[in-house]
Amino acid sequence: MSEEETQDRGNTIEFVSLSAGGQGFCVEITSIREIRRWSQVTALPFSEDSVLGVMNLRGAVIPIIDLASRLGLGTTEIGSRNIVVVVAIGKRIMGLLVDSVSEILSVESETIRPNPTLRRDGGTSHVTGLLPVDDIMLRVLDLDALFANEAEEAA
Amino acid sequence: MSNDTLRETFFAECEELIESLTEGLDIVASGDWDKETINAIFRAVHSIKGAAGAFGYNDLVTFTHAYETVLDLIRSDKLEISAEILRLITRSSDALAELVDTTRQEGSASLEPLADLIAELESVASAAKAESPPEPEFTFAPLAVMQIDPIELDKPAGPSGFTIRFKPHASFYLNGHEPRRYFTALEPLGELEIDCDATAVPTLDAFDFDAAYLSWTLTLTGETDEDSIRTVFSFAMGLCDLDITPLEAEDDSDAGIPDFIASTGIGLGEPEVEPVVLPVTAAKPEPAPVAAKAEPEAEKTNAPKAAKSSGNPVATTLRVDPDRVDRLINSVGELIINHAVISQKLESCGLGNDSEIMAALDDYRYLAREIQEGVMSIRAQPVKALFQRMGRVVREAGEATKKPVNFISEGEGTEIDKTILERLADPLTHMLRNSVDHGLESAEKRIAAGKPEVGIVRLSAAHRSGHVVIEVSDDGAGLNRERILAKAMEKGLVPPDAKLSEAEIDNLLFAPGFSTAESITNLSGRGVGMDVVKTTITSLGGKVGITSVPGKGSTFTISLPLTLAVLDGMIIGVGEETMVLPLSSVVETVRPSRRDIHEIGPGECVLSVRGSYVPVVDLAHLFGMRTAKTRPADRSYVLLDAGGSNIAVAVDAIQDQRQVVIKSLEGNYGTVTGIAAATILGDGKIALIIDSEALVGLVSPRRNTRALIELEA
């Protein structure tokens, strides 16, 4: 797998591959704090549909967001097999509900293909690149871009 | 330490110094002062000056210098503390505090507004100097020498010459000093005669190359003072024996001082070094070790330094980054939640309360509570510094309105959470200004009413049943209820035919958009009304009330929680969720009969409570939650006082009443309308804390806009 491709250590990026809404994504490992099982959340009033609620993470109150719903891929069916990926975006910590997390990939930066789709509104896309692994293709997810709005609100 | 941290430390020091300065001045004002009080005042100002010089805050140095000169004269009994002088030095202390504040915020400060004050200080100083015969000022020299340019210090001219006995220690040479440099530096001060004493030099066989054998006797004639000489030797402090004797020592009437100088030479010991390194608790007496060291010499020399050691004991303080304390508070909160989780798990395992492990767990709980209390108390600070600042506010207000005011503060030792303390400054400032501006009558009116000419504004703090109660009171004319009511009617805050009780009229003061000030004076009318005071206090989880007796004065009472980290809450069930209502806004809980609930429209209800109708907020409906209980009469109602108007909150269950640890939602998520924060329950789940003020806005947007419009007007 991708480990064999690793030759030039300087350009190696590590990703965690996960699936949300039936699609394959990967997120840079440096932004991931921990991966835990789904547990019941407390719903927040007046929140977006993708915000499932808040959860107690060792004394910190963190919002849990349905990644599929945020990406417009329908809502994730919540069950005990779901996984919450706790990520740090800027100074904020939040949990992303996903279907599953598969593995850690070490890839050379050259193997990431640029995202060929252009956004018509000129906004930044939250998929910064495409990463072919075996016969499937993973989307490289830019969490900062995806949650830019929240970051501004909080500031 | 970076320069910025040093600077922060400097300003923190300044705050403490100003605190002790104000304290000292209060003692002087009370008349029960001694020389040590003046010394402490002088030291405070001096330390600020010294450190300000080190940071290059020249404006601060200029002002403190003028101030210090006057204090210096008082200290050396050349200036009597008359009422006028007391006023001058008190005003200067206020100005100094402000100057430090401005410097902290803006990096520099303008002396322009203080020009008059400086001129006044200078004229007082020069007048006093002219009256008293010049005499050497030894007592201050040790403190004064180090960091500031002593040439500026216009000390009284000393005798026309000095004999300096200078014996370097071996360390003097080890540190790379050379005596000749010092002599060269002395030359500009006057005519210098140098006499070297080489008698101690042994023969070559006994000669130690690292030892110091030579000593010098220097005779310096000319118009100079001891300070200047000591400045020259400042780098050799602790590295040599240095005796400086005025040439006409035998003529000097004050025999004590030359004695002290001649017999000891301790003048250049550690104490002078102290101010440079920003003393931990500056303006308190020098740290104990130094004082102790000075003791043996002091016995025979009545050195002023040693006398201090018997004064106030040194209070040591610890500076800690508040973030660290917050983290600790968080962890302790977790510990307590963790205890609850363990205890629930154990119970579900079938272990009863009498089992050994449950007993051990009980101990665990006590310990955890104890730690929590301990950690919370770290955040607590006495209100003293704030009260002193408020004293300044009152004096300024008194001067601006030309009303003589006596400010009395009580319970300065009362401790309160630092965050609350910081946010209290603005509302208190406003209330005190109001007390002086609107509360107190003018001196003429007071005399006509048979009251003492000087009005009294009192600020007190006390702990009362888990709360801090702060009172602002004045002995003025009391509230003019007729005028308040008329004004409120004019502004449309109450209907023209309303019959209000006295308390209701008093509380109109807190209504948005209300101000009785006929004309916008310099003090009030700054766009902050009493409603803002109330909002601030409420946001801190507190309450504010008012009582007034015509002709006797008014009292504002603020009741605050001890800390912001925990909140007294009422645990309620809303749909499937558990939520928390802040107990401070809960008036009562009601279980109404069916005919007390009136549906006035789809989803709109009012509840009649003792004859008045209160709008009902259905929390489950408002927050979009499902609830099984749909019939209004099946539910419980909690009456909330939110921003002056009552609302009834319909809930599914009232579960408990307890303290909860507040967790912010803003850090990781953002603000949520109607929700103030979150907390973690015993089972580890999160409950949202409801923002009762915001609920009112959600219920009746129309009322809210009216309030907004009036605020702008």
Chai-1 contact restraints between the chains, C-beta under 6 A:
chainA,res_idxA,chainB,res_idxB,connection_type,confidence,min_distance_angstrom,max_distance_angstrom,comment,restraint_id
A,T42,B,I686,contact,1.0,0.0,6.0,A-B,restraint_1
A,L44,B,V672,contact,1.0,0.0,6.0,A-B,restraint_2
A,P45,B,F623,contact,1.0,0.0,6.0,A-B,restraint_3
A,P45,B,G624,contact,1.0,0.0,6.0,A-B,restraint_4
A,F46,B,T673,contact,1.0,0.0,6.0,A-B,restraint_5
A,V54,B,I686,contact,1.0,0.0,6.0,A-B,restraint_6
A,N56,B,I680,contact,1.0,0.0,6.0,A-B,restraint_7
A,N56,B,G684,contact,1.0,0.0,6.0,A-B,restraint_8
A,N56,B,I686,contact,1.0,0.0,6.0,A-B,restraint_9
A,G59,B,N330,contact,1.0,0.0,6.0,A-B,restraint_10
A,G59,B,E334,contact,1.0,0.0,6.0,A-B,restraint_11
A,V61,B,K663,contact,1.0,0.0,6.0,A-B,restraint_12
A,V61,B,A678,contact,1.0,0.0,6.0,A-B,restraint_13
A,V61,B,I686,contact,1.0,0.0,6.0,A-B,restraint_14
A,I62,B,N668,contact,1.0,0.0,6.0,A-B,restraint_15
A,P63,B,Y669,contact,1.0,0.0,6.0,A-B,restraint_16
A,R92,B,N668,contact,1.0,0.0,6.0,A-B,restraint_17
A,I93,B,N668,contact,1.0,0.0,6.0,A-B,restraint_18
A,M94,B,N668,contact,1.0,0.0,6.0,A-B,restraint_19
A,E153,B,G670,contact,1.0,0.0,6.0,A-B,restraint_20
A,A154,B,G670,contact,1.0,0.0,6.0,A-B,restraint_21
